[in-house]
């Protein structure tokens, strides 16, 4: 498995050719279902929002209705998004880090009819993604970029920070603090209270790391 999410006592996993897997985690993991055959494609990451699971894959994004976890069903699909590994959802928009295609920004206000709202391309490398209010954090091959998404159809570069980071593979944000997974370089802590000038304020190194 390549991606997981937990919501309402259920664990959702993706990462093989069989789509979305769902388990109950109440009292120990127990299988509930595997999604219908329409989701049988390779997916790398999943995000749960309300009664829908958003699956981000190598070439597409799928939206699965999980209101009945025993019978999940695909309700939305966006093809040809590019090779990507990470995605996230914020309100009525989804964001997919799609390799050389940049960040694909999708309007998901109606999950059955999602559409591409815009594409953001600046620099190279599209790894981890996270959203906090009107700022999108994008992991690059050398650090983290902050992007203005106040209007998702008109995104714009805000700032960069380049800690000692060989590929920011995952990012979690609490308030204005970003915690960045940097492989063998450990975890880097970024203060983005001023997103135009984000700065590294701390780090946690793995034992044996460099």
One Martini backbone bead per residue (centre of mass of N, CA, C, O) as a GRO file, in nm:
protein
  210
    1UNK     BB    1   0.098   0.035   0.018
    2UNK     BB    2   0.080   0.408  -0.029
    3UNK     BB    3  -0.210   0.484   0.103
    4UNK     BB    4  -0.379   0.656   0.385
    5UNK     BB    5  -0.693   0.665   0.583
    6UNK     BB    6  -0.889   0.809   0.856
    7UNK     BB    7  -1.253   0.750   0.922
    8UNK     BB    8  -1.492   0.667   1.132
    9UNK     BB    9  -1.337   0.384   1.204
   10UNK     BB   10  -1.182   0.389   0.919
   11UNK     BB   11  -0.975   0.224   0.678
   12UNK     BB   12  -0.790   0.355   0.399
   13UNK     BB   13  -0.658   0.188   0.100
   14UNK     BB   14  -0.381   0.228  -0.134
   15UNK     BB   15  -0.163   0.044  -0.403
   16UNK     BB   16  -0.314  -0.125  -0.616
   17UNK     BB   17  -0.515  -0.301  -0.866
   18UNK     BB   18  -0.796  -0.269  -0.652
   19UNK     BB   19  -0.800   0.003  -0.520
   20UNK     BB   20  -1.022   0.033  -0.261
   21UNK     BB   21  -0.975  -0.015   0.087
   22UNK     BB   22  -1.176  -0.140   0.373
   23UNK     BB   23  -1.162  -0.088   0.730
   24UNK     BB   24  -1.210  -0.179   1.051
   25UNK     BB   25  -1.081  -0.035   1.378
   26UNK     BB   26  -1.280  -0.162   1.568
   27UNK     BB   27  -1.120  -0.394   1.760
   28UNK     BB   28  -0.968  -0.419   1.504
   29UNK     BB   29  -0.882  -0.518   1.210
   30UNK     BB   30  -1.145  -0.530   0.948
   31UNK     BB   31  -1.289  -0.620   0.677
   32UNK     BB   32  -1.529  -0.475   0.448
   33UNK     BB   33  -1.395  -0.376   0.159
   34UNK     BB   34  -1.386  -0.363  -0.196
   35UNK     BB   35  -1.397  -0.196  -0.450
   36UNK     BB   36  -1.514  -0.155  -0.733
   37UNK     BB   37  -1.396  -0.222  -1.056
   38UNK     BB   38  -1.377   0.092  -1.139
   39UNK     BB   39  -1.105   0.112  -0.931
   40UNK     BB   40  -0.903  -0.075  -1.104
   41UNK     BB   41  -0.630   0.106  -1.013
   42UNK     BB   42  -0.348   0.281  -0.968
   43UNK     BB   43  -0.281   0.408  -0.639
   44UNK     BB   44  -0.118   0.651  -0.398
   45UNK     BB   45  -0.364   0.829  -0.275
   46UNK     BB   46  -0.575   0.941   0.008
   47UNK     BB   47  -0.886   1.131   0.073
   48UNK     BB   48  -1.110   1.239   0.328
   49UNK     BB   49  -1.448   1.383   0.257
   50UNK     BB   50  -1.685   1.294   0.416
   51UNK     BB   51  -1.852   1.074   0.175
   52UNK     BB   52  -1.553   1.087   0.040
   53UNK     BB   53  -1.308   0.947  -0.179
   54UNK     BB   54  -0.979   1.046  -0.280
   55UNK     BB   55  -0.802   0.933  -0.571
   56UNK     BB   56  -0.449   0.925  -0.641
   57UNK     BB   57  -0.285   0.882  -0.948
   58UNK     BB   58  -0.086   0.842  -1.224
   59UNK     BB   59  -0.354   0.946  -1.437
   60UNK     BB   60  -0.570   1.002  -1.197
   61UNK     BB   61  -0.899   1.087  -1.054
   62UNK     BB   62  -1.102   0.964  -0.787
   63UNK     BB   63  -1.452   0.931  -0.680
   64UNK     BB   64  -1.584   0.797  -0.371
   65UNK     BB   65  -1.863   0.657  -0.237
   66UNK     BB   66  -1.880   0.599   0.141
   67UNK     BB   67  -2.164   0.586   0.282
   68UNK     BB   68  -2.130   0.275   0.192
   69UNK     BB   69  -1.872   0.068   0.278
   70UNK     BB   70  -1.980  -0.200   0.144
   71UNK     BB   71  -2.068  -0.003  -0.126
   72UNK     BB   72  -1.866   0.132  -0.305
   73UNK     BB   73  -1.864   0.418  -0.543
   74UNK     BB   74  -1.824   0.560  -0.840
   75UNK     BB   75  -1.873   0.926  -0.931
   76UNK     BB   76  -1.577   1.028  -1.018
   77UNK     BB   77  -1.361   1.166  -1.297
   78UNK     BB   78  -1.007   1.235  -1.383
   79UNK     BB   79  -0.812   1.247  -1.651
   80UNK     BB   80  -0.491   1.311  -1.736
   81UNK     BB   81  -0.297   1.432  -1.481
   82UNK     BB   82  -0.057   1.259  -1.429
   83UNK     BB   83   0.228   1.182  -1.261
   84UNK     BB   84   0.143   1.097  -0.921
   85UNK     BB   85   0.138   1.084  -0.540
   86UNK     BB   86  -0.021   1.348  -0.447
   87UNK     BB   87  -0.300   1.461  -0.233
   88UNK     BB   88  -0.568   1.706  -0.173
   89UNK     BB   89  -0.825   1.863   0.039
   90UNK     BB   90  -1.024   2.182   0.009
   91UNK     BB   91  -1.328   2.177   0.018
   92UNK     BB   92  -1.400   2.240  -0.334
   93UNK     BB   93  -1.091   2.129  -0.357
   94UNK     BB   94  -0.839   1.968  -0.548
   95UNK     BB   95  -0.492   1.838  -0.516
   96UNK     BB   96  -0.240   1.745  -0.770
   97UNK     BB   97   0.067   1.593  -0.785
   98UNK     BB   98   0.177   1.583  -1.146
   99UNK     BB   99   0.457   1.634  -1.193
  100UNK     BB  100   0.518   1.784  -1.496
  101UNK     BB  101   0.210   1.908  -1.466
  102UNK     BB  102   0.199   1.977  -1.176
  103UNK     BB  103  -0.074   2.136  -1.032
  104UNK     BB  104  -0.391   2.005  -0.998
  105UNK     BB  105  -0.697   2.190  -1.005
  106UNK     BB  106  -1.012   2.095  -0.855
  107UNK     BB  107  -1.355   2.093  -0.897
  108UNK     BB  108  -1.574   1.937  -0.622
  109UNK     BB  109  -1.864   2.039  -0.559
  110UNK     BB  110  -1.940   1.808  -0.773
  111UNK     BB  111  -1.847   1.485  -0.762
  112UNK     BB  112  -1.979   1.384  -1.042
  113UNK     BB  113  -1.848   1.679  -1.176
  114UNK     BB  114  -1.552   1.719  -1.220
  115UNK     BB  115  -1.293   1.982  -1.261
  116UNK     BB  116  -1.063   2.172  -1.412
  117UNK     BB  117  -0.948   2.489  -1.300
  118UNK     BB  118  -0.624   2.446  -1.278
  119UNK     BB  119  -0.265   2.511  -1.338
  120UNK     BB  120   0.048   2.460  -1.164
  121UNK     BB  121   0.372   2.606  -1.268
  122UNK     BB  122   0.684   2.591  -1.073
  123UNK     BB  123   0.938   2.458  -1.149
  124UNK     BB  124   1.043   2.158  -0.978
  125UNK     BB  125   0.887   1.924  -0.839
  126UNK     BB  126   0.630   1.689  -0.705
  127UNK     BB  127   0.523   1.609  -0.393
  128UNK     BB  128   0.416   1.724  -0.137
  129UNK     BB  129   0.091   1.812   0.020
  130UNK     BB  130  -0.066   2.115   0.158
  131UNK     BB  131  -0.334   2.277   0.353
  132UNK     BB  132  -0.384   2.632   0.467
  133UNK     BB  133  -0.634   2.780   0.380
  134UNK     BB  134  -0.466   2.995   0.136
  135UNK     BB  135  -0.231   2.768   0.150
  136UNK     BB  136   0.005   2.598  -0.049
  137UNK     BB  137   0.209   2.310  -0.001
  138UNK     BB  138   0.515   2.233  -0.180
  139UNK     BB  139   0.708   1.977  -0.263
  140UNK     BB  140   1.046   1.951  -0.339
  141UNK     BB  141   1.376   1.865  -0.416
  142UNK     BB  142   1.467   2.116  -0.184
  143UNK     BB  143   1.167   2.183  -0.055
  144UNK     BB  144   0.941   2.466  -0.006
  145UNK     BB  145   0.633   2.586  -0.136
  146UNK     BB  146   0.431   2.876  -0.159
  147UNK     BB  147   0.071   2.910  -0.236
  148UNK     BB  148  -0.182   3.092  -0.373
  149UNK     BB  149  -0.549   2.991  -0.309
  150UNK     BB  150  -0.782   3.194  -0.282
  151UNK     BB  151  -0.787   3.151  -0.602
  152UNK     BB  152  -0.783   2.855  -0.769
  153UNK     BB  153  -0.784   2.991  -1.068
  154UNK     BB  154  -0.545   3.208  -0.933
  155UNK     BB  155  -0.251   3.125  -0.887
  156UNK     BB  156   0.049   3.191  -0.666
  157UNK     BB  157   0.351   3.276  -0.583
  158UNK     BB  158   0.527   3.332  -0.269
  159UNK     BB  159   0.748   3.102  -0.162
  160UNK     BB  160   1.070   2.986  -0.020
  161UNK     BB  161   1.234   2.687   0.114
  162UNK     BB  162   1.584   2.545   0.182
  163UNK     BB  163   1.640   2.289   0.324
  164UNK     BB  164   1.792   1.995   0.420
  165UNK     BB  165   1.633   1.841   0.136
  166UNK     BB  166   1.567   1.524  -0.029
  167UNK     BB  167   1.273   1.561  -0.063
  168UNK     BB  168   0.938   1.655  -0.002
  169UNK     BB  169   0.721   1.392   0.060
  170UNK     BB  170   0.590   1.534   0.323
  171UNK     BB  171   0.307   1.734   0.464
  172UNK     BB  172   0.234   1.912   0.771
  173UNK     BB  173  -0.024   2.135   0.906
  174UNK     BB  174  -0.008   2.377   1.185
  175UNK     BB  175  -0.124   2.637   1.113
  176UNK     BB  176   0.202   2.786   1.037
  177UNK     BB  177   0.321   2.491   1.063
  178UNK     BB  178   0.565   2.293   0.894
  179UNK     BB  179   0.599   1.938   0.837
  180UNK     BB  180   0.891   1.778   0.694
  181UNK     BB  181   0.963   1.513   0.492
  182UNK     BB  182   1.337   1.426   0.435
  183UNK     BB  183   1.422   1.159   0.480
  184UNK     BB  184   1.751   1.139   0.582
  185UNK     BB  185   1.690   1.451   0.697
  186UNK     BB  186   1.422   1.418   0.823
  187UNK     BB  187   1.259   1.674   1.011
  188UNK     BB  188   1.116   1.979   0.913
  189UNK     BB  189   1.064   2.314   1.040
  190UNK     BB  190   0.815   2.553   0.929
  191UNK     BB  191   0.772   2.902   0.920
  192UNK     BB  192   0.454   3.046   0.768
  193UNK     BB  193   0.338   3.322   0.876
  194UNK     BB  194   0.516   3.415   0.627
  195UNK     BB  195   0.471   3.297   0.309
  196UNK     BB  196   0.696   3.472   0.164
  197UNK     BB  197   0.898   3.397   0.438
  198UNK     BB  198   0.997   3.116   0.494
  199UNK     BB  199   1.127   2.927   0.787
  200UNK     BB  200   1.360   2.753   0.952
  201UNK     BB  201   1.328   2.626   1.313
  202UNK     BB  202   1.367   2.303   1.278
  203UNK     BB  203   1.475   1.958   1.379
  204UNK     BB  204   1.467   1.594   1.306
  205UNK     BB  205   1.685   1.334   1.357
  206UNK     BB  206   1.788   1.043   1.267
  207UNK     BB  207   1.929   0.774   1.360
  208UNK     BB  208   2.207   0.793   1.143
  209UNK     BB  209   2.184   1.048   1.023
  210UNK     BB  210   2.293   1.361   0.838
   0.00000   0.00000   0.00000
